[in-house]
Amino acid sequence: MKKTKILSFLGVAVAAVLTLFSCGKKEVKDLTYSEFVAAPLDSNVVVKSYVQDNESWWDGKITLYLQDKDGAILAYNTICTKEQANEITKGVCVRVEGKKVEWSGEVEISDANLTILKDEEKYVAQATDLTNGFSNETVKTNHPNQLFKVKGKVQAKLDKDNNPRSYFNNWDNSGQVDACDTYFDIKVGDNKFTFNVRRYLRGSDTVVYKASRELVIGFEYEFTAYAYIYNNEVQARVIGIKQITEGVDVEIDYKDGSQLKVVTIEKNTKFARPEDPTRPSDETYDYQFAGWYTDPAYLATYDFDTNVTESMRIFAKWNKVKKTA
């Protein structure tokens, strides 16, 4: 009887200790997307969501693009071991616990701790088509950080020498080729936006990075991207580029030993006449430009009022004038 009472007392005591321990332990609550939006800036937040993409792991941190059926969140510089980075796959469920911050209009979670929830089902978001009604306000209000797609025409960017370019190396064209982000302007409706291909998200060896260096001014493309806000304007991070405008290449052979120049234009449009070239004299002859031809034998001149229906080559003709003593 005495032994039974002692055991009963010990059981009550253990239960009491466990109760005290559990009362003192802070319970982790996963915020819904709407609760995250409502949470004040600089507050600690815990979010359970799904990885749609990630930037390169570096020095124990990784930036995650998270999205569930309700909304999307950027988890910037999330603390992550190399082993965890290797376990991150598209759609995997994770829990991030960090601080809600704002940087130049972009609301995100910064320097969060990461837990990968391997036993949870995966979720892969589909890109929302925002071509109709695409605007800064629509994206900021309804689709921040979400995966989306939009159709737009590439606009010319003027470099420091006032030359039109389809893209810049970095935002100010100061970067080295294949070692920086690609920035380009597109027009959707009546509005112009700056998009970019971020090298840490899609490296210089990827299809989309290479495609961003082959954009043609005036051509229409469909861009798949993550909405990103910078200085309160949409500056999307592009992960897919699909050309819509059908193009043809016009090769210009100057017949002076120089490389062919290739100009891509829209199919079934006219090719604008190039400026008349000049050619240096040699010891015996001066050279006078004599027009553009469709063949190297100079049998037919090229008609610049004709629509180009397929890729072609035009040839410069030169009249040789013998120098006089």
C-alpha positions in Angstrom: 0.0 0.0 0.0 2.8 2.4 1.0 4.7 1.6 -2.3 1.5 2.3 -4.3 1.1 5.7 -2.7 4.8 6.6 -3.4 4.4 5.6 -7.1 1.2 7.6 -7.3 2.9 10.6 -5.8 5.8 10.3 -8.2 3.4 10.1 -11.2 1.6 13.3 -10.0 4.9 15.0 -9.6 6.2 14.1 -13.1 2.9 15.3 -14.6 3.2 18.5 -12.8 6.7 19.1 -14.0 5.7 18.3 -17.6 2.8 20.7 -17.3 5.0 23.5 -16.0 7.5 22.8 -18.9 4.8 22.8 -21.5 3.3 26.0 -20.1 6.7 27.7 -20.3 7.4 26.6 -23.8 6.3 29.0 -26.6 4.0 27.4 -29.1 4.9 28.1 -32.7 2.0 29.3 -34.8 2.1 29.2 -38.6 0.6 32.4 -40.0 -1.8 32.2 -42.9 -0.9 34.5 -45.9 -3.5 37.0 -44.9 -2.2 37.0 -41.3 1.4 37.6 -42.6 0.1 40.5 -44.7 -1.6 42.0 -41.6 1.4 41.5 -39.3 3.3 44.7 -38.5 6.7 45.4 -40.1 9.8 44.4 -38.0 7.7 41.7 -36.2 8.8 38.1 -35.9 6.7 35.8 -38.1 6.5 32.1 -38.8 5.2 31.0 -42.2 4.6 27.6 -43.7 4.7 27.6 -47.4 6.1 25.9 -50.5 9.4 26.6 -52.4 8.7 27.5 -56.0 12.3 28.6 -56.8 15.6 29.5 -55.1 18.7 31.6 -55.7 22.2 30.2 -55.4 23.2 29.0 -52.0 26.1 31.1 -50.6 27.9 31.3 -47.3 25.1 29.6 -45.3 22.2 31.5 -46.8 19.7 31.1 -49.6 16.8 33.2 -51.0 13.6 31.4 -51.4 10.5 32.2 -53.6 7.6 30.8 -51.6 4.0 30.5 -52.7 0.8 28.7 -51.6 -2.7 28.8 -52.9 -3.3 32.1 -51.1 -0.2 34.2 -51.9 3.5 34.4 -52.3 6.4 35.6 -50.0 10.1 36.2 -50.7 12.3 34.8 -47.9 15.5 36.7 -48.4 18.9 35.4 -47.1 17.3 32.5 -45.3 19.7 30.7 -43.0 20.4 27.3 -44.6 23.0 24.6 -44.4 24.5 23.1 -47.6 22.8 19.8 -46.7 19.4 21.7 -46.5 20.1 23.4 -49.8 20.5 20.0 -51.5 17.2 18.9 -50.1 15.3 21.9 -51.6 13.2 20.9 -54.6 10.4 22.6 -56.4 7.2 22.5 -54.4 8.7 21.3 -51.2 7.0 22.4 -48.0 9.1 24.5 -45.6 8.6 26.6 -42.4 10.5 29.9 -42.2 10.8 31.9 -39.0 12.2 35.4 -39.3 11.5 39.1 -39.4 9.0 40.8 -41.7 10.8 43.7 -43.3 10.3 46.2 -46.1 13.1 47.2 -48.5 12.4 49.8 -51.2 8.7 48.8 -51.3 9.3 45.1 -51.3 7.9 43.3 -48.2 9.7 40.1 -47.4 11.0 37.8 -44.6 14.7 38.4 -43.9 17.3 36.1 -42.3 14.9 33.5 -41.3 15.5 30.0 -39.8 14.5 27.2 -42.1 12.8 23.9 -41.5 12.1 21.5 -44.4 8.9 19.6 -43.9 9.7 16.5 -45.9 6.5 14.6 -45.0 4.2 17.3 -46.2 2.7 17.1 -49.7 4.3 19.4 -52.4 2.6 22.3 -54.0 3.6 23.8 -57.4 2.1 27.1 -58.3 0.9 27.9 -61.9 1.8 31.2 -63.5 -1.2 33.7 -63.5 -1.7 35.5 -66.8 -1.7 39.2 -66.0 -1.5 40.6 -69.5 -4.9 42.3 -69.3 -4.8 45.1 -66.8 -1.1 44.7 -65.9 0.0 47.7 -63.7 2.1 48.5 -60.7 -0.9 48.9 -58.5 -2.5 45.6 -59.6 0.7 43.6 -58.9 1.5 45.4 -55.6 -2.0 45.0 -54.3 -3.1 41.5 -55.6 0.0 39.6 -56.8 3.1 40.6 -54.8 6.0 38.1 -55.3 3.7 35.7 -57.2 4.6 33.7 -60.3 2.9 35.3 -63.3 3.2 35.6 -67.1 2.6 38.7 -69.3 2.9 39.6 -73.0 4.8 42.7 -73.9 7.0 44.3 -76.5 10.7 45.0 -75.9 11.5 48.7 -75.9 14.8 50.4 -76.7 17.2 51.4 -73.9 19.6 54.1 -74.8 23.2 53.7 -73.6 25.6 56.5 -72.7 26.4 57.1 -76.4 22.7 57.3 -77.2 22.7 54.0 -79.0 19.5 51.9 -78.8 20.0 48.6 -77.1 17.5 45.8 -76.3 19.1 45.1 -72.9 21.6 46.4 -70.3 24.3 44.6 -68.4 23.1 45.6 -64.9 20.6 48.4 -64.4 23.0 51.0 -65.6 24.8 48.9 -68.3 28.0 48.9 -66.1 28.4 45.1 -65.8 30.5 42.7 -67.7 29.0 40.4 -70.3 27.8 37.0 -68.8 28.8 38.2 -65.3 25.8 40.3 -64.3 22.0 40.6 -64.4 20.2 41.4 -67.6 17.8 44.4 -67.5 15.4 45.3 -70.3 12.2 47.4 -70.8 8.9 46.1 -72.0 5.7 47.8 -72.9 2.4 46.2 -71.8 -0.6 48.2 -73.0 0.4 51.9 -72.6 2.8 51.3 -69.7 6.5 50.5 -69.7 8.2 48.3 -67.1 11.7 47.2 -66.3 12.2 43.4 -66.0 15.4 41.5 -65.3 17.0 38.1 -65.5 18.8 37.7 -62.1 22.0 35.7 -62.5 21.7 34.2 -59.0 18.3 32.9 -60.0 19.0 31.9 -63.6 22.7 31.7 -64.4 24.5 32.7 -67.5 24.5 29.1 -68.8 20.7 28.9 -68.7 18.3 29.2 -71.7 16.5 32.2 -70.3 19.6 34.1 -69.6 20.9 33.6 -73.1 17.5 34.5 -74.5 17.5 37.8 -72.6 20.7 38.7 -74.6 18.9 38.0 -77.9 15.8 40.1 -77.5 14.8 42.2 -80.5 13.5 45.7 -80.1 9.8 45.9 -81.0 9.3 42.2 -80.9 6.5 40.8 -78.6 7.4 38.1 -76.1 5.7 36.2 -73.3 7.6 36.6 -70.0 7.2 34.2 -67.0 8.5 35.9 -63.9 8.2 36.4 -60.1 6.7 39.8 -59.2 9.2 41.9 -57.4 8.7 45.5 -56.2 11.6 48.0 -56.3 11.0 51.7 -55.5 7.3 50.9 -55.5 7.4 49.7 -59.1 7.2 46.2 -60.6 10.6 45.0 -61.6 9.9 41.3 -62.3 12.5 38.6 -62.0 12.2 36.6 -65.3 12.5 32.8 -65.5 11.0 32.2 -68.9 11.0 34.0 -72.3 8.9 32.9 -75.2 9.1 34.8 -78.5 5.7 35.6 -80.0 6.6 37.8 -83.0 7.9 35.7 -85.9 11.2 37.0 -87.1 13.5 36.7 -90.1 17.2 37.4 -90.4 18.6 39.8 -92.9 22.4 39.3 -93.5 24.3 42.2 -94.8 27.4 41.3 -96.8 29.5 44.5 -97.3 31.8 42.6 -99.7 34.8 44.4 -98.1 36.3 41.5 -96.1 34.3 42.4 -92.9 32.0 40.1 -91.0 28.4 39.7 -92.0 26.0 41.9 -90.1 22.8 40.2 -89.1 19.6 42.2 -88.5 16.5 40.4 -87.2 13.1 42.0 -88.3 9.5 41.0 -88.1 8.4 38.6 -90.8 6.3 40.2 -93.6 7.7 43.7 -92.9 10.0 45.9 -94.9 13.7 46.0 -94.2 14.9 49.5 -93.8 17.7 50.5 -96.2 21.0 50.6 -94.4 23.2 53.7 -94.6 25.4 53.7 -97.7 28.7 52.2 -96.6 32.2 53.5 -97.4 35.3 51.4 -98.2 38.9 52.5 -97.8 41.0 52.8 -101.0 43.9 50.4 -101.6 47.1 51.1 -103.5 45.5 50.8 -106.9 41.8 51.6 -106.6 39.3 53.9 -105.0 35.9 52.3 -104.2 32.5 53.8 -104.9 29.4 52.2 -103.4 27.0 51.2 -106.2 23.9 49.8 -104.4 22.5 46.7 -102.7 21.9 43.5 -104.6 20.1 40.2 -103.9 23.1 38.0 -105.2 26.9 38.1 -105.2 26.9 38.2 -109.1 25.0 41.5 -108.9 22.2 40.4 -111.3 19.3 42.1 -109.4 19.1 45.1 -107.1 17.2 44.7 -103.9 13.8 46.4 -103.6 13.4 47.9 -100.1 9.7 48.3 -100.7 9.3 44.5 -100.6 8.1 42.7 -97.5 10.6 40.2 -96.2 9.0 36.7 -95.9 12.0 34.6 -95.1 15.6 35.0 -94.0 17.9 36.4 -96.8 21.2 38.1 -97.6 21.9 41.3 -99.5 25.2 42.3 -101.0 27.0 45.6 -101.4 28.3 46.4 -104.9 31.5 48.4 -105.4 32.7 50.2 -108.5 36.5 50.2 -108.7 38.0 53.4 -109.9 41.7 53.1 -110.8 43.9 55.8 -109.2 45.6 58.2 -111.6 49.3 59.0 -111.1 
